[in-house]
């Protein structure tokens, strides 16, 4: 899902590598709708807010030099891509 903190700009400079896990908006919403253990985000109004917030977050992270990893693919491919980036 989405992980944002109010003070993230205070600690982002402490990291050598930033990785941004990205997926298409429709995948993002599909994953929220398919969760069984959490009803947050299933309302259309909340989903619109989440998508807007996520787009702002993506832009901010990319401006800070984050490496984008596509999470539309299977989990093992995502993990492999992260491992490759961490080895560079």
Backbone torsions as a table, in degrees:
resi	resn	phi	psi	omega
1	UNK	NA	-138.5	-171.3
2	UNK	-120.5	131.5	178.8
3	UNK	-124.4	107.2	-179.4
4	UNK	-133.4	138.6	172.9
5	UNK	-122.7	154.5	-179.7
6	UNK	-63.7	-31.4	-175.2
7	UNK	-103.6	19.6	-175.4
8	UNK	-60.4	-30.9	179.9
9	UNK	-67.2	-17.8	176.6
10	UNK	-74.0	-31.6	-175.2
11	UNK	-111.8	-11.1	178.4
12	UNK	-56.4	-40.5	179.5
13	UNK	-62.9	-13.7	-179.6
14	UNK	-77.6	-12.1	-176.7
15	UNK	-100.8	142.4	176.1
16	UNK	-79.1	-31.1	-176.5
17	UNK	-133.1	131.9	173.7
18	UNK	-113.3	131.9	177.7
19	UNK	-118.4	128.4	178.0
20	UNK	-108.5	116.9	177.7
21	UNK	-86.4	114.5	-175.2
22	UNK	-118.8	146.9	172.1
23	UNK	-145.6	165.4	177.9
24	UNK	-65.6	148.9	179.7
25	UNK	-53.2	-39.7	-178.8
26	UNK	-67.1	-32.2	176.7
27	UNK	-70.4	-42.2	177.9
28	UNK	-54.9	-50.7	-178.9
29	UNK	-68.5	-39.7	178.4
30	UNK	-59.8	-41.9	-179.9
31	UNK	-65.9	-38.9	176.9
32	UNK	-63.9	-46.6	-177.7
33	UNK	-65.7	-27.0	-177.1
34	UNK	-90.0	-4.7	177.7
35	UNK	-64.9	138.8	-179.9
36	UNK	-99.5	-23.7	-171.6
37	UNK	-102.0	6.2	-175.0
38	UNK	-155.6	123.8	-179.9
39	UNK	-89.4	-8.9	-179.4
40	UNK	-60.2	133.4	175.4
41	UNK	92.8	0.8	-178.1
42	UNK	-84.6	-12.8	176.5
43	UNK	-81.8	137.1	-176.6
44	UNK	-57.8	-40.1	179.9
45	UNK	-63.5	-43.0	178.5
46	UNK	-66.8	-39.8	178.1
47	UNK	-61.5	-42.1	177.2
48	UNK	-60.6	-43.1	177.8
49	UNK	-62.1	-46.2	-179.5
50	UNK	-61.0	-43.4	179.5
51	UNK	-63.6	-42.0	178.5
52	UNK	-63.0	-46.5	179.9
53	UNK	-63.0	-41.5	-179.6
54	UNK	-63.7	-40.5	178.8
55	UNK	-62.7	-41.1	176.7
56	UNK	-64.2	-43.0	178.9
57	UNK	-60.8	-46.9	178.7
58	UNK	-56.4	-49.9	-178.9
59	UNK	-58.6	-45.4	-179.6
60	UNK	-62.0	-45.4	-179.0
61	UNK	-66.4	-40.9	178.7
62	UNK	-65.1	-37.8	176.3
63	UNK	-62.5	-30.1	-180.0
64	UNK	-85.9	3.1	175.4
65	UNK	94.0	15.8	179.9
66	UNK	-62.9	146.2	175.7
67	UNK	-91.2	126.2	-178.2
68	UNK	-85.1	130.6	174.7
69	UNK	-119.5	124.8	179.8
70	UNK	-77.1	122.8	-179.2
71	UNK	-105.0	15.6	175.2
72	UNK	-72.3	-18.6	-175.8
73	UNK	-89.9	174.3	179.6
74	UNK	-59.6	152.8	-175.7
75	UNK	-54.5	-41.4	-178.2
76	UNK	-63.3	-31.4	176.5
77	UNK	-72.4	-37.7	177.3
78	UNK	-63.1	-48.0	179.4
79	UNK	-60.8	-43.0	177.7
80	UNK	-59.9	-41.9	179.2
81	UNK	-65.3	-39.4	178.0
82	UNK	-64.9	-44.3	179.3
83	UNK	-60.2	-43.8	178.5
84	UNK	-59.6	-46.1	-179.0
85	UNK	-64.7	-36.8	-179.8
86	UNK	-71.2	-22.8	178.5
87	UNK	-82.3	-17.4	-178.8
88	UNK	-75.6	NA	NA
